[in-house]
Amino acid sequence: MMSKSKDLFSFEGYAIPLPLLMATGGGPDTFSVISETHIRNITETCGLGPGMNVLEIGCGIGRDAIPLTKILGPNDSYLGIDIIRDSINWCSSNISRRHSNFRFLHFDIKDQLHNPGGTFKTADLPIPLENSGTDLIILQSVFTHMFERDIVFYLQEFRRVLRPNGRIYATCFIVDPLVLRSARATNLTQYDLSFKFSVGRGCYINNPEVPAGAVAYEYDAICRMVRRAGLLPAQDYLRGGWSGLYENTKDGQDVLILKPKTDSVPSHEIIDAQEAYLGAIEKRLDASEPHYDGTPLPRPTKWKLW
Ligand SMILES: C[S@@+](CC[C@H](N)C(=O)[O-])C[C@H]1O[C@@H](n2cnc3c(N)ncnc32)[C@H](O)[C@@H]1O
């Protein structure tokens, strides 16, 4: 049961300060629906359940951590890391106080949007977890604010801490010509996600004044980063609803499900899905629907998965 007071948002028995909640990128009206969606999707795709050690990067104000306290057992562990000090302090004082197996850590990484006074770069701070002990790593709308060098650093750290059968669940914005065209035409989100600024190597930003405000990648760029870290897609990525191109989507953003690279190649299922999708893009581009605003669209590239 939820209720709202002036400065606090009541969620699952916790009173969350509204200014910290607003820093997660959504408002109180969508907080619990998004939380439920996150947990449902992670459960369906990564087998979330008791007996798991979980790491969450960019945990914010505990939108996922709070429901996870009801899913993980007392001997399981959860570590939440974020760069907003006040959010981490709140999570420690409120969530860890009730659940001592839930720990929260502030990474004082400098970031124009979330921590402008920060001291460190992402690559200065290794994740303080042992090798091969983590079952699940969650990032909800975090790679949507990061650039390649830092994403690769995190992914390499994830490869180190993940168990061989572990999974990474990471949302992001993945663009191709059709997605860009649809996003620019539909403009469904409150953030005006048109990604008109290509900054090279398959990376697009929305606003040059706040480059990390929203960052999108072509799938080939994502695969390059994933490959460099010794990871692989565990399945085809889930298409999100943000661009308006896809129907019946599971999340607003696109979702990567990654695993450590133990086989030499990804499964045929993934390769077939990619071939089919690239073919569909080419066909629809060749039908040459007029571009919505004349902004040049990239040609699709063939994804190199390994
Ligand atoms: C859009 S918010 C989402 C918060 C949370 N995942 C949720 O869904 O409620 C993005 C979060 O990522 C955090 N963040 C941004 N860059 C980060 C980095 N390099 N390392 C860890 N967290 C980061 C921000 O501080 C912010 O809390």
The ligand as a Gaussian input file, in Angstrom:
#p B3LYP/6-31G(d) Opt

LIG

0 1
 C       18.362000       6.872000     -13.869000
 S       19.046000       6.579000     -12.281000
 C       18.418000       4.938000     -11.946000
 C       18.519000       4.562000     -10.496000
 C       18.054000       3.131000     -10.153000
 N       18.795000       2.143000     -10.926000
 C       16.579000       2.974000     -10.375000
 O       16.169000       2.350000     -11.360000
 O       15.820000       3.508000      -9.575000
 C       20.758000       6.267000     -12.680000
 C       21.597000       5.973000     -11.449000
 O       22.908000       5.579000     -11.858000
 C       23.853000       6.200000     -11.013000
 N       25.131000       6.257000     -11.726000
 C       25.446000       7.047000     -12.778000
 N       26.723000       6.806000     -13.156000
 C       27.204000       5.839000     -12.333000
 C       28.452000       5.177000     -12.214000
 N       29.471000       5.455000     -13.008000
 N       28.584000       4.243000     -11.249000
 C       27.553000       3.942000     -10.424000
 N       26.363000       4.544000     -10.490000
 C       26.178000       5.486000     -11.428000
 C       23.232000       7.545000     -10.704000
 O       23.769000       8.133000      -9.565000
 C       21.765000       7.185000     -10.550000
 O       21.424000       6.829000      -9.238000

